């Protein structure tokens, strides 16, 4: 007797390795969920359009990321548009999401389609400008200076475009042989933003690339939309290498111009910004060298004239006159010093003699010379009182010319 197959789980959370859903059931569940969604307005860029009997099929791509959906719409809705729909145009679509169970693909069943007008595009760009400005992405203090002469110039531009020729030819005309790293990418259309960002990241990672030029020729507002894309603008703001924006003509101002480190009015102008003019520098160097030689020559002439004036003075006519003058001055100073020293010595001698006389007058010998005597005991003690002497004491008397002993006979 065969066993009854187990019932399939009702919910996705109830599935397990032992009780999985078959793919057809998963597809059915996804279709049921998407069927419950309401009609939605979405915005995108048309990258492919194919008309068939009564129905048009187009691919709608997100303008910021690499994501797209297939859209089906009646040809009557397309014909109701104010102007024919073309590839690359930005539109808003009213559509109902639909899921194809067999193929497992999601499509959009469109009801209405409207082009995004220039006025609406400009309003969105102005809002994006204000948002980025409030974050400080346009601030002058965050902009990096350009190198005087880069080792290699990075160039992002259209393949074999006039902008590429303008930048390369004018840069090499100013500085012959300057090397380039060129990345040829789409500069408008659905793939422009992604390709430019990829090329920017590639060049920014190269150590020899010291400046990057993003160049494109002029065009309409729609043609230049890629260079006002938020993803591209933020990629430029985060780049390590200085960026030069050379988009369109002088009147074209995509947001890239505001966030780049330097804005060039044209690709030709960008070439003049990233490299100096070798001929002009050589001319300036020659002019500076000529001025320097002239200045040195004038200085030498002045010094020669001054030297002639100095050597023509009497003191230098006779080369020994100055030496004689200095010798006489030295001799005079020597005599003055000798006289000064003799005067000081004589004065000190007089002072010493005066002190000697004073010392002689105040000495004990001078007192003895006047007839006085000095009496001392045998132990050398000076007798100043009669009570110090007893009868028969032997004393010594010192007079001006010698001394002699005496004995006391009475007191």
C-alpha positions as a printed NumPy array, in Angstrom:
array([[  0.   ,   0.   ,   0.   ],
       [  1.547,   3.336,  -1.045],
       [  2.059,   6.092,   1.493],
       [  0.178,   9.379,   1.175],
       [  2.543,  12.306,   0.171],
       [  3.059,  14.897,   2.875],
       [  1.208,  18.191,   2.48 ],
       [  3.333,  21.126,   1.314],
       [  3.981,  23.918,   3.834],
       [  1.524,  26.768,   3.572],
       [  3.991,  29.567,   4.345],
       [  7.576,  30.206,   3.278],
       [  8.648,  30.283,   6.932],
       [  7.364,  26.704,   7.328],
       [  9.619,  25.258,   4.631],
       [ 12.652,  23.15 ,   5.582],
       [ 15.231,  20.881,   3.914],
       [ 12.824,  17.994,   4.456],
       [  9.753,  19.903,   3.282],
       [ 10.8  ,  22.349,   0.508],
       [  8.605,  24.152,  -2.001],
       [  8.885,  23.258,  -5.653],
       [  9.822,  26.163,  -7.871],
       [  6.353,  26.307,  -9.409],
       [  4.829,  26.928,  -5.99 ],
       [  7.338,  29.66 ,  -5.186],
       [  6.584,  31.29 ,  -8.513],
       [  2.865,  31.047,  -7.823],
       [  3.267,  32.593,  -4.357],
       [  5.349,  35.485,  -5.76 ],
       [  2.746,  36.068,  -8.474],
       [ -0.06 ,  36.15 ,  -5.885],
       [  1.844,  38.675,  -3.776],
       [  2.701,  40.952,  -6.701],
       [ -0.883,  40.73 ,  -7.955],
       [ -1.994,  42.419,  -4.722],
       [  0.181,  45.475,  -5.436],
       [ -1.554,  48.635,  -6.599],
       [ -0.771,  50.676,  -9.663],
       [  2.429,  52.728,  -9.176],
       [  4.145,  55.694, -10.911],
       [  7.829,  55.073, -11.619],
       [ 10.531,  57.142, -13.283],
       [ 13.3  ,  55.927, -15.548],
       [ 15.126,  56.27 , -18.821],
       [ 14.092,  54.519, -22.006],
       [ 17.008,  52.511, -23.343],
       [ 15.219,  50.273, -25.884],
       [ 11.898,  50.522, -27.72 ],
       [ 10.255,  47.889, -29.914],
       [  6.83 ,  48.273, -31.495],
       [  4.776,  45.201, -32.346],
       [  1.201,  44.705, -33.372],
       [ -0.791,  46.874, -30.964],
       [  1.798,  46.667, -28.182],
       [  5.12 ,  48.398, -27.589],
       [  7.854,  46.835, -25.496],
       [ 10.488,  49.019, -23.956],
       [ 13.272,  48.722, -21.365],
       [ 13.123,  51.257, -18.554],
       [ 16.411,  51.85 , -16.778],
       [ 17.098,  53.534, -13.447],
       [ 19.044,  56.757, -13.998],
       [ 21.402,  56.198, -11.044],
       [ 22.103,  52.464, -10.818],
       [ 22.403,  49.577, -13.241],
       [ 18.836,  48.297, -12.94 ],
       [ 16.138,  47.925, -15.577],
       [ 12.616,  46.523, -16.086],
       [ 10.771,  45.396, -19.176],
       [  7.629,  47.462, -19.802],
       [  4.671,  46.635, -22.028],
       [  2.319,  49.421, -23.148],
       [ -0.239,  49.812, -25.862],
       [  0.833,  51.681, -28.968],
       [ -2.224,  53.926, -28.528],
       [ -0.735,  55.243, -25.228],
       [  2.538,  55.969, -27.021],
       [  0.794,  57.755, -29.846],
       [ -1.007,  59.952, -27.305],
       [  2.295,  61.465, -26.14 ],
       [  2.957,  65.086, -27.248],
       [  6.062,  63.992, -29.134],
       [  7.417,  60.605, -30.25 ],
       [  9.206,  58.553, -27.605],
       [ 12.907,  57.996, -28.267],
       [ 15.708,  56.022, -26.679],
       [ 17.497,  57.898, -23.906],
       [ 14.444,  59.958, -22.944],
       [ 13.418,  60.232, -19.294],
       [  9.797,  59.347, -18.598],
       [  7.349,  58.606, -15.79 ],
       [  5.153,  55.539, -16.26 ],
       [  1.932,  54.473, -14.539],
       [  2.144,  50.696, -14.397],
       [  0.935,  47.593, -12.625],
       [  3.702,  45.099, -11.679],
       [  3.163,  41.688, -13.205],
       [  5.012,  38.423, -12.575],
       [  5.406,  35.75 , -15.235],
       [  5.262,  32.44 , -13.418],
       [  6.842,  30.247, -16.063],
       [  9.837,  32.505, -16.681],
       [ 10.102,  33.858, -13.142],
       [ 10.419,  37.418, -14.462],
       [  8.899,  40.701, -13.317],
       [  7.506,  43.13 , -15.857],
       [  5.504,  46.331, -15.766],
       [  2.132,  46.56 , -17.47 ],
       [  2.012,  50.283, -18.303],
       [ -1.207,  52.294, -18.493],
       [  0.177,  55.803, -19.107],
       [  3.554,  57.241, -20.035],
       [  4.634,  60.858, -19.809],
       [  7.922,  62.549, -20.727],
       [  9.779,  64.398, -17.991],
       [  9.787,  68.031, -19.162],
       [ 12.77 ,  70.359, -19.18 ],
       [ 11.205,  72.516, -16.486],
       [ 10.747,  69.545, -14.185],
       [ 14.304,  68.351, -14.896],
       [ 15.72 ,  71.773, -14.071],
       [ 13.675,  71.926, -10.867],
       [ 15.05 ,  68.548,  -9.802],
       [ 18.584,  69.677, -10.623],
       [ 18.129,  72.823,  -8.526],
       [ 16.915,  70.743,  -5.604],
       [ 19.925,  68.451,  -5.968],
       [ 22.243,  71.486,  -6.095],
       [ 20.814,  72.816,  -2.841],
       [ 21.157,  69.41 ,  -1.182],
       [ 24.781,  68.97 ,  -2.249],
       [ 25.649,  72.57 ,  -1.345],
       [ 24.241,  72.064,   2.156],
       [ 26.616,  69.094,   2.536],
       [ 29.584,  71.323,   1.638],
       [ 30.461,  69.574,  -1.636],
       [ 30.792,  72.922,  -3.437],
       [ 32.874,  74.625,  -0.722],
       [ 36.07 ,  76.274,  -2.025],
       [ 38.173,  74.993,   0.885],
       [ 37.68 ,  71.352,  -0.175],
       [ 38.91 ,  71.91 ,  -3.735],
       [ 42.381,  70.574,  -4.481],
       [ 44.979,  72.65 ,  -6.387],
       [ 46.206,  71.487,  -9.777],
       [ 49.862,  70.397, -10.107],
       [ 52.185,  72.719, -12.021],
       [ 53.174,  69.965, -14.471],
       [ 51.468,  66.575, -13.971],
       [ 53.407,  63.411, -14.703],
       [ 50.371,  61.984, -16.538],
       [ 46.999,  63.487, -17.436],
       [ 43.921,  61.318, -17.085],
       [ 41.201,  62.013, -19.659],
       [ 37.626,  60.718, -19.604],
       [ 35.744,  61.534, -22.791],
       [ 33.81 ,  60.112, -25.699],
       [ 35.551,  57.722, -28.065],
       [ 37.293,  59.563, -30.962],
       [ 35.426,  62.744, -29.993],
       [ 36.24 ,  66.35 , -30.78 ],
       [ 36.63 ,  66.968, -27.048],
       [ 39.405,  64.353, -26.891],
       [ 41.237,  65.963, -29.827],
       [ 40.876,  69.432, -28.329],
       [ 42.344,  68.391, -24.97 ],
       [ 45.162,  66.175, -26.272],
       [ 46.287,  68.339, -29.199],
       [ 46.199,  71.614, -27.299],
       [ 47.936,  70.124, -24.25 ],
       [ 50.731,  68.667, -26.377],
       [ 50.985,  71.898, -28.338],
       [ 51.654,  73.672, -25.038],
       [ 53.899,  70.948, -23.592],
       [ 55.095,  68.445, -26.238],
       [ 55.169,  64.806, -25.19 ],
       [ 52.933,  65.132, -22.134],
       [ 51.587,  61.579, -21.472],
       [ 47.861,  60.801, -21.281],
       [ 45.788,  57.976, -19.81 ],
       [ 42.594,  58.109, -21.86 ],
       [ 39.357,  56.313, -21.016],
       [ 36.839,  56.429, -23.862],
       [ 33.303,  56.048, -22.476],
       [ 29.739,  56.931, -23.459],
       [ 29.101,  60.555, -22.491],
       [ 25.307,  60.469, -22.813],
       [ 22.604,  57.882, -22.629],
       [ 21.772,  55.164, -20.175],
       [ 25.305,  53.815, -19.666],
       [ 27.095,  57.167, -19.342],
       [ 26.985,  57.538, -15.559],
       [ 28.155,  54.022, -14.81 ],
       [ 30.949,  54.1  , -17.404],
       [ 32.234,  57.533, -16.357],
       [ 32.265,  56.488, -12.682],
       [ 34.15 ,  53.297, -13.538],
       [ 36.717,  55.21 , -15.597],
       [ 37.112,  57.783, -12.818],
       [ 37.799,  55.09 , -10.222],
       [ 40.301,  53.44 , -12.583],
       [ 42.28 ,  56.648, -13.223],
       [ 42.083,  57.78 ,  -9.593],
       [ 43.842,  54.565,  -8.548],
       [ 46.869,  55.233, -10.821],
       [ 49.756,  56.886,  -8.949],
       [ 51.186,  58.604, -12.051],
       [ 47.892,  60.296, -12.924],
       [ 48.047,  63.643, -11.111],
       [ 45.05 ,  65.362, -12.722],
       [ 41.892,  64.037, -14.4  ],
       [ 39.939,  65.893, -17.089],
       [ 36.314,  64.952, -17.738],
       [ 35.489,  66.408, -21.152],
       [ 32.495,  66.478, -23.458],
       [ 31.282,  68.728, -26.251],
       [ 28.179,  70.868, -25.977],
       [ 24.617,  69.599, -26.13 ],
       [ 21.09 ,  70.029, -24.873],
       [ 20.068,  69.783, -21.227],
       [ 19.046,  66.159, -21.748],
       [ 22.375,  65.362, -23.402],
       [ 24.298,  66.683, -20.393],
       [ 22.102,  65.09 , -17.709],
       [ 24.664,  62.392, -16.958],
       [ 27.05 ,  65.053, -15.632],
       [ 24.439,  66.28 , -13.153],
       [ 23.798,  62.79 , -11.831],
       [ 24.136,  62.51 ,  -8.052],
       [ 26.159,  59.281,  -8.182],
       [ 28.694,  60.792, -10.567],
       [ 28.896,  64.057,  -8.624],
       [ 29.592,  62.227,  -5.355],
       [ 32.212,  60.043,  -7.053],
       [ 34.024,  63.189,  -8.245],
       [ 33.793,  64.731,  -4.774],
       [ 35.409,  61.65 ,  -3.242],
       [ 38.253,  61.371,  -5.75 ],
       [ 41.858,  61.641,  -4.541],
       [ 43.096,  63.234,  -7.771],
       [ 42.225,  66.843,  -8.719],
       [ 39.373,  66.898, -11.24 ],
       [ 38.897,  69.389, -14.099],
       [ 35.37 ,  69.624, -15.515],
       [ 35.24 ,  70.547, -19.21 ],
       [ 31.628,  69.824, -20.145],
       [ 30.033,  71.579, -23.102],
       [ 30.505,  75.25 , -23.802],
       [ 30.794,  78.258, -21.539],
       [ 27.014,  78.549, -21.146],
       [ 26.612,  74.886, -20.08 ],
       [ 26.771,  74.427, -16.296],
       [ 26.136,  70.842, -15.147],
       [ 26.494,  70.117, -11.435],
       [ 29.833,  68.479, -12.17 ],
       [ 31.236,  71.995, -12.76 ],
       [ 30.358,  72.966,  -9.186],
       [ 31.879,  69.955,  -7.441],
       [ 35.018,  69.655,  -9.606],
       [ 38.218,  71.198,  -8.305],
       [ 38.507,  73.42 , -11.402],
       [ 35.926,  74.286, -14.065],
       [ 37.028,  74.802, -17.658],
       [ 34.709,  76.636, -20.025],
       [ 35.645,  74.315, -22.927],
       [ 37.877,  71.271, -23.494],
       [ 40.443,  73.583, -25.117],
       [ 40.436,  75.725, -21.985],
       [ 40.971,  72.577, -19.894],
       [ 44.179,  71.854, -21.819],
       [ 45.508,  75.306, -20.937],
       [ 44.701,  74.722, -17.251],
       [ 46.4  ,  71.361, -16.744],
       [ 49.774,  72.064, -18.418],
       [ 51.882,  75.239, -18.679],
       [ 52.876,  76.732, -22.03 ],
       [ 56.467,  75.631, -22.646],
       [ 57.068,  78.361, -25.258],
       [ 55.76 ,  81.048, -22.915],
       [ 57.863,  79.716, -20.044],
       [ 60.929,  79.631, -22.289],
       [ 60.262,  83.23 , -23.334],
       [ 59.849,  84.299, -19.71 ],
       [ 63.042,  82.459, -18.802],
       [ 64.973,  84.172, -21.602],
       [ 63.612,  87.568, -20.549],
       [ 64.485,  86.913, -16.906],
       [ 67.991,  85.744, -17.87 ],
       [ 68.514,  88.885, -19.96 ],
       [ 67.352,  91.097, -17.096],
       [ 69.609,  89.214, -14.688],
       [ 72.649,  89.598, -16.961],
       [ 71.905,  93.286, -17.394],
       [ 71.511,  93.769, -13.656],
       [ 74.785,  91.945, -12.931],
       [ 76.587,  93.99 , -15.603],
       [ 75.27 ,  97.269, -14.168],
       [ 76.323,  96.183, -10.68 ],
       [ 79.837,  95.326, -11.896],
       [ 80.152,  98.711, -13.612],
       [ 79.094, 100.524, -10.444],
       [ 81.553,  98.553,  -8.341],
       [ 84.368,  99.2  , -10.832],
       [ 83.691, 102.951, -10.736],
       [ 83.589, 102.909,  -6.955],
       [ 86.861, 100.967,  -6.845],
       [ 88.512, 103.517,  -9.169],
       [ 87.229, 106.361,  -6.996],
       [ 88.625, 104.716,  -3.881],
       [ 92.014, 103.942,  -5.377],
       [ 92.355, 107.495,  -6.716],
       [ 92.165, 109.023,  -3.231],
       [ 95.476, 110.38 ,  -1.813],
       [ 95.492, 107.897,   0.992],
       [ 95.53 , 105.055,  -1.53 ],
       [ 97.826, 106.766,  -4.061],
       [100.761, 106.262,  -1.66 ],
       [100.132, 102.743,  -0.453],
       [102.438, 103.207,   2.59 ],
       [100.841, 106.474,   3.767],
       [ 98.152, 104.705,   5.682],
       [100.686, 102.406,   7.353],
       [102.85 , 105.372,   8.368],
       [ 99.868, 107.15 ,   9.816],
       [ 98.942, 104.105,  11.837],
       [102.522, 103.669,  13.043],
       [102.631, 107.303,  14.232],
       [ 99.328, 106.836,  16.012],
       [100.593, 103.668,  17.662],
       [103.813, 105.417,  18.78 ],
       [101.817, 108.315,  20.231],
       [ 99.532, 105.914,  22.098],
       [102.589, 104.023,  23.377],
       [104.214, 107.264,  24.7  ],
       [100.983, 108.283,  26.343],
       [100.709, 104.873,  27.962],
       [104.31 , 104.976,  29.185],
       [103.889, 108.455,  30.682],
       [100.687, 107.369,  32.295],
       [102.339, 104.337,  33.832],
       [105.314, 106.403,  35.093],
       [102.925, 108.899,  36.665],
       [100.998, 106.131,  38.39 ],
       [104.217, 104.473,  39.656],
       [105.602, 107.789,  41.005],
       [102.337, 108.544,  42.742],
       [102.25 , 105.09 ,  44.352],
       [105.903, 105.45 ,  45.42 ],
       [105.111, 108.738,  47.18 ],
       [102.194, 107.093,  48.866],
       [104.333, 104.158,  50.034],
       [106.995, 106.561,  51.398],
       [104.344, 108.514,  53.269],
       [102.953, 105.322,  54.792],
       [106.478, 104.229,  55.68 ],
       [107.109, 107.462,  57.581],
       [103.838, 107.156,  59.402],
       [104.66 , 103.561,  60.34 ],
       [108.118, 104.62 ,  61.55 ],
       [106.675, 107.383,  63.757],
       [104.155, 105.01 ,  65.263],
       [106.588, 102.095,  65.804],
       [107.994, 101.13 ,  69.293],
       [111.527, 101.778,  67.963],
       [110.745, 105.462,  67.494],
       [109.665, 105.61 ,  71.166],
       [112.925, 103.959,  72.252],
       [114.91 , 106.423,  70.127],
       [113.409, 109.24 ,  72.163],
       [114.981, 107.805,  75.383],
       [112.357, 105.471,  76.602],
       [113.049, 101.86 ,  77.624],
       [111.074,  98.646,  77.485],
       [111.253,  96.423,  80.59 ],
       [110.277,  92.777,  80.339],
       [110.273,  89.786,  82.694],
       [112.402,  86.69 ,  81.919],
       [109.389,  85.094,  80.283],
       [109.019,  88.065,  77.928],
       [106.076,  89.68 ,  79.679],
       [106.152,  93.496,  79.411],
       [106.32 ,  95.189,  82.878],
       [103.702,  97.935,  83.08 ],
       [103.05 ,  97.928,  86.86 ],
       [105.43 ,  97.849,  89.849],
       [103.297,  95.161,  91.419],
       [104.544,  92.834,  88.706],
       [108.123,  93.043,  90.155],
       [109.488,  91.573,  93.405],
       [112.865,  92.227,  95.088],
       [115.717,  90.348,  93.42 ],
       [113.634,  89.741,  90.227],
       [115.864,  89.624,  87.172],
       [114.538,  91.929,  84.456],
       [115.621,  92.88 ,  80.949],
       [115.723,  96.463,  79.804],
       [115.647,  97.267,  76.102],
       [116.8  , 100.712,  74.945],
       [117.275, 102.282,  71.519],
       [120.672, 100.574,  71.008],
       [120.481,  97.127,  72.538],
       [119.379,  95.713,  75.904],
       [120.848,  94.681,  79.28 ],
       [119.747,  92.795,  82.442],
       [118.936,  94.455,  85.767],
       [117.911,  93.155,  89.163],
       [115.262,  94.8  ,  91.244],
       [116.603,  95.91 ,  94.674],
       [113.464,  97.671,  95.914],
       [109.909,  98.223,  94.881]])
